[in-house]
């Protein structure tokens, strides 16, 4: 399977987390997110413990806090949405710093921020400790539909190619004195997008014909068979199991 290049989120290190098979980490992160989402929003202390658990994983994986925090900026749009909820939600109101805020909106904002941030942090840790090619192999090992795995593989492999094509087209426009500065230039940008689509479609056709000529019959050959021992599964699931204990305490208290 292709797409062996290293992505920007990956941080090379020699740690026990990096050494785990990719499908064990995928399953563990999925289970952790399910536990976090299932936790009652009123159990604020539980979300603090979840953050501590992720901090322990980051420490073991040798992922610096600054690296993790910078990657968490991807959730800024969700944060903005959460901040607006107390102002627009209906129901009982409460005065906070002279502002009238909705009680249900405050709980909703907290719910989105806490669970969303923890989910994104877990995903960033997964990406920081697992190469893209390994992630694809892990998805295949978890019996994800092969067609979806292939689509993801091609998307990763040719995403940079399409981005480079866009860069060359932009340089060609600018070398001819074009600079998009208003609505009147949207037509040129639309034509550029159309040309990029046609080039991408033609490239896909050529790649498909090349694959068929090399014996492609609908499935990609598995070069590396990824396996995991019982100890590795146990090590990977230490995070979601600990989170599950916290979640059960949150429901019982």
C-alpha positions, 0 to 999 in steps of 0.5 A, spaced: 500 500 500 502 506 498 502 513 501 508 512 505 510 519 506 510 522 513 505 527 514 505 534 518 502 531 524 507 525 525 512 526 530 518 521 529 520 518 536 522 511 539 516 510 544 512 505 547 506 508 544 509 509 537 511 502 537 504 499 538 500 496 532 496 501 528 490 498 529 490 497 536 491 505 537 485 506 532 481 501 536 483 504 543 482 512 541 475 510 538 473 507 545 476 512 548 472 517 544 466 513 545 467 513 553 468 521 553 462 522 549 458 517 554 460 521 560 454 526 563 456 533 562 455 535 569 461 530 572 466 536 570 471 532 574 471 526 570 473 531 564 479 533 568 481 526 569 480 524 562 485 530 560 490 527 565 490 521 562 491 524 555 497 528 558 500 521 561 499 518 554 503 524 551 508 524 556 509 516 554 509 518 547 514 524 548 509 529 544 511 536 547 505 540 550 507 545 545 506 541 539 499 538 542 497 545 543 498 548 537 495 542 533 489 543 537 488 550 534 484 546 529 478 546 533 477 554 533 471 554 529 467 549 534 470 554 540 467 560 537 460 556 536 460 554 543 462 561 545 455 563 542 451 558 545 449 561 552 447 568 548 442 564 543 439 558 547 433 559 550 430 557 557 432 559 564 437 565 564 443 567 569 447 573 570 454 572 569 459 579 569 453 583 567 451 579 561 444 575 561 446 568 559 442 561 558 443 556 563 442 550 558 446 554 553 452 554 558 451 547 559 451 546 552 457 550 551 461 546 556 459 539 553 462 541 546 468 544 549 470 539 554 468 533 549 470 536 543 477 538 545 478 531 548 476 528 542 481 532 538 487 531 543 486 524 542 486 524 535 492 529 534 496 524 539 494 518 534 496 522 528 503 524 532 505 517 533 502 513 527 504 514 520 499 515 515 501 508 511 501 505 518 494 508 519 491 505 512 494 498 514 491 499 521 484 500 518 485 495 513 486 490 519 480 492 522 476 490 516 474 497 514 471 496 507 477 495 502 474 501 497 474 506 503 481 504 505 483 505 497 480 512 497 483 514 503 490 511 500 489 515 493 487 521 497 493 522 501 497 520 495 495 525 490 493 530 495 500 533 495 500 532 487 493 536 486 496 542 491 502 542 487 498 543 481 494 548 484 501 552 486 503 552 479 497 554 476 497 560 481 504 562 479 502 562 472 497 567 473 501 571 477 507 571 472 502 574 467 500 580 472 493 577 475 491 578 482 484 576 485 482 583 488 474 583 487 468 580 485 470 581 478 476 576 478 471 570 480 470 568 473 478 567 472 478 563 479 472 559 477 475 557 470 482 555 474 478 551 478 474 547 472 481 546 469 484 543 475 478 539 476 479 536 468 486 535 470 485 531 476 480 527 472 485 526 466 490 524 471 485 519 475 484 516 468 491 515 467 493 512 474 487 507 473 489 505 466 496 504 469 494 500 475 489 495 470 495 494 466 499 492 472 494 487 474 489 491 479 483 487 480 479 491 485 483 490 491 490 493 493 495 487 495 497 487 502 505 488 503 505 488 510 501 484 515 500 487 521 499 483 527 498 485 535 499 480 541 495 480 547 500 484 551 500 490 546 492 490 546 492 490 553 497 496 553 493 500 548 486 499 551 489 501 558 487 508 556 480 507 554 479 502 560 481 507 565 477 512 562 471 507 562 472 507 570 472 514 570 465 514 566 462 509 571 464 513 577 461 519 574 454 516 572 454 513 579 456 519 583 
